[in-house]
């Protein structure tokens, strides 16, 4: 190494230093620019995220309001569901075996449990993982007893909705389940979030805002593992801010679950049908029964695809609310409307007789009657359900007068019960048929309309309100389902009074005449419901109906083995009791049941008898007195 | 006598002051960074002080010996470095999937750190003894290339992508001092461009690829690799103008920062001291690096100049890469922030590097 040579060679490097210095300055400058961006320009965003990082908001769920029936029986309540969480990190093979043993798991369940735990990725093994939901009381007791030996296991109670009546009034009560992504988009700002529940149908849906209450929250300062701690590393205890949840309001419905049970009993043996009972004096709904039904506990808990398909494929359509959503041909239950329309405009003298040879000829067509009734006047025509009489009557009254009366009594329009999707039904008019048949109107349409065949369709709730209006002397109510809103302590927030929809302008004498006919339907020896009459029981007035649905040809895809069933008429009974001082109006429909007098009337009688006990005196009722006259 | 006068007359005070300032701030920051982490890290800042003291001692020793003696033993130093790197594979402990440390008693030595200096010295010796002034061709790069490849291969095998990259950058910086013919330069660039995808495909480990991809698409991967980088940004950004105050950084205190005492000490500082503190720290590093370049420019021989550039480049690249990575400008690679990150070997290496700088600086008036 010589010093001279060294000195000379450094020259090669000289010119590069300033470039290096410039590069250093530029690099550091870039870092400074980045810091300006992060710490000054975007400061608010990052500060907010840092705050969010250490703030854990624990939702304190509000308990949902309890739904009770008129008598205070609990229809929908909340019960704890015990869910098992484990911390995989803390869980040894032995402990897993112990848990499986305590919970009496079979080998398949045990393996599934182990697989779940083992599948948790490393970075999440210190977190709680839910492994079982809604374990049985025995399993819960076993786990709690051995809690000390199971440090990696937590049993957490969460409230779930419970419906003690299961399938009964399921369509009316409705169910709840967890909100989904669409709901969250739709309901932004209303306090719904993941994991929250929302009413899906029936009262649970319509009264959601009353029932749900308001969630509380617990704000905690936490570290990255979600544990509370203070700056000294001690667990933070009382620093949390807490906002208590506000429990939801309770509802008292007008329903009478004892009566619902009675309806259910009365329907035994009939696979498919529906019934409605309302209070004639108030329009309060006592029973809304649709069969078959589904178990609310099952459906709100999330159905397995197998069960879900089973319900959806059931030919008796358990998902359809047959009291509100489905509409039917009213059949002969419509006849009181035709009769009242005729009486009201003095177009028909009630005592005038019409001969029924068993059919009615209109041009080339023959309209059938149920029997050969001989000479009948209006009362007998109602009692024995003579079609010929009403064909004749229809010719004089005309379809539009009948339609006007049907509307007056609430047919063809929603009743406004306020839950679920309610069908409007349909009242056929001349205009409707002319439109449908390019201006060619046949009198035959009028004839069919008068006996409730044609195209007129009603829902059970409409028919019930109509018969209640007849029974109450012309007051049409809005069907009422919720009686009052109450706080959890039982104090009343709001009480709902019966709402009159309209007072129908109808001559009381005409009503009395028709009611007398309806009384005869059940109580005259030749009445269509006479066989269903309960001797010494509550006096019932009503009308049977046999709504024909049969088709000559099979629908494409229809199972021919089932055709015999689907061609059978729907059996109706609509009426009220006690006949002299009406309290309850009832409508019973047995889908494809056959004739109304034979299949629907006995059900109605049984329900009314059980509801009213049969101790009401009827001696002074004008209808009874009239019947006693020779 | 001469030695003492040399120290008194030529002692490089700016170098000493900037180094000491960074080291002190670093220890203070480590105290905060580890204060919430529990017992295992409680005395990290004390250990850092021990290492700094030890490093200062080593620096004094290195500075005291005329670097021309170091030049003479350049190959020996290089040889020791290589032997240590080989020993890693025989004695090393596997931590987080890579083998980087040799346990010595209760401490662990990280040979790749020491190798950085040995490598600089060896390269300096080669360039010193190859005193050409005309443009160099690729043929002239063969020996420097060999000097580079031995440690590079061994470090990549550990695997330690960050340190390997660092050595390449330091090498490139030093070679930038020399004249390279344009044609050779182009050939070199083209070769690198071709080998890069091959490296990606065959040399990189899965976790390394994952880090690079997560850097390119950080939002896609907030929960895993990208999460660390993201939380570092949150810490820095939430610091704002003046910071949250010493020991008050929530990201740090609530353990949202990973490796807050090794790879991510800067977010702790930036969160607690804010923009003002961050800029001050960056100015300190900049002063140190530029001062190192000034020392190089004033060196009286090639060996001194190359060593000074090498050490400055080492500090520069480590600083820029580490800060760039915690600010979300570069992918996360395990490169420490000089004197700020906790780590015995790292502190020792930087301190010895400072000793080399001091050595060159003090002898700029000699000859």
Interface residues (C-beta under 8 A of the other chain):
Chain A: X1 X3 X5 X6 X7 X8 X9 X10 X11 X12 X13 X14 X16 X17 X19 X20 X21 X24 X25 X27 X28 X30 X31 X32 X34 X35 X36 X38 X39 X40 X42 X43 X45 X46 X47 X49 X50 X51 X53 X54 X123 X221 X222 X223 X224 X225 X229 X231 X233
Chain B: X36 X38 X68 X71 X72 X128 X131 X132 X133 X173 X176 X177 X178 X179 X223 X224 X231 X233 X234 X235 X236 X237 X238 X239 X240 X241 X247 X248 X250 X251 X253 X254 X255 X256 X270 X271 X274 X275 X278 X279 X282 X285 X286 X289 X290 X293 X296 X297 X299 X300 X301 X302 X303 X305 X309 X312 X316 X320 X323 X324 X327 X328 X329 X367
